[in-house]
């Protein structure tokens, strides 16, 4: 079935991302006000450990999203590598149900595994870095609740992937907006009631439960989905295992990429808490949060286009591929610097709220530069992933290992403080990823940045004319 990413879907994708990020921004003044610097630093540790869910997910979320898109586009069978071209306009409901059943089994296993590790190893780590806080009992309770939220998020983490796979970007983001608003309100109320850092953990659990339930209801009600899937009948367990064998071929590669991204994005925050303490972690973590937020907004258009790119590749429609990729990449290149400049005007407000210089322009801009090259690399990797070719996994894991090694060298031995982490992140990406993968995709599609800018300009003019 044709996947149409409408203007409404794109708008809701921006709204969803902006509300999610603005929600975090809105929470920061309350967290800075009601939490001590150590507790705020500990919350950043929670976020970094929470991002470990990407490791346990092992790339299955994006993998199943695109396999749902392939099934929805009418492909006859899944392939371990690449996608068999199809000219069908109908939905392969049998294949879709196989993908769904396989997905549910996989996520049950990984969520239970994640819970066990988080409540064991994670608790030991949190207890260690939080030893400067007198009330260790509160620290442990807050972490265990946060770990529960991660477990629930993983257990039902496939429903939004299903929605994205069928092109329901708008519905996915409506659910995200509602859930985020509930999380914000609940966090603020609990902070005023003096629940402290536990407020964020409880609200995080509530967010996950509401978001997944809304996604689930929308998916099964879309185009009579539940009835059509029931008509397929029972999927034999042998088919489930066979489907798993096919998707595992790229799943472990996606998993390697997830590990690499986690290390590149989060390990420096964890190392910061070990080498420099929670106060420094609060500063570094705040800069990472702000710049990551800008990057998410700037890449929103390309993320919206992922299902359409997957369908276009299944039908080998090069014109659509080039047009969507050009719009997504160029919008990122334009929006990110503008957003980063805008953030600099927000720094005095944050420092006034906290009563100290917790964030500076040099720190924000240096972390921002790293985030820019990291997401630029990701833009091209997302396209390759959409074609079921995870050929970049080796270089991603190499850069993450290099980043970790350089971080330990620069900060642990040369005592460069926070700047050492930033140098390590930038160098590790400039070595290979940031220039090789854009060139790889440009050669394959016969694109240049000039052609992409022209395509972006022409599509923008056409859109404006339609509105007029």
Secondary structure, DSSP 8 states (H G I E B T S, - for coil): ------HHHHHHHHHHHHHHHHHHHHHHHHHHHHS-HHHHHHHHHHHHHHTTHHHHHTTHHHHHHHHHHHHHTT-SS--SSS-------S--HHHHHHHHHHHHHHHHHHHHHHHHHIIIIIHHHHHHHTTTSS-HHHHHHHHHHHHHHHHHHHHTTTHHHHHHHTT-HHHHHHHHHHHHHHHHHHHHHHHHTT-TTHHHHHHHHHHHHHHHHHHHHHHHHGGGHHHHHHHH----HHHHHHHHHHHHHHHHHHHHHHHHHHIIIIIHHHHHHHHT-HHHHHHHHHHHHHHHHHHHHHTHHHHHTHHHHHHHHHTT-HHHHHHHHHHHHHHHHHHHHHHHHHHHTTHHHHHHHHTS----HHHHHHHHHHHHHHHHHHHHHHHHHHTT--TTHHHHHHHHHHHHHHHIIIIIIS--THHHHHHHHHHHHHTTHHHHHHHHHHHHHT--HHHHHHHHHHHHHHHHHHH-
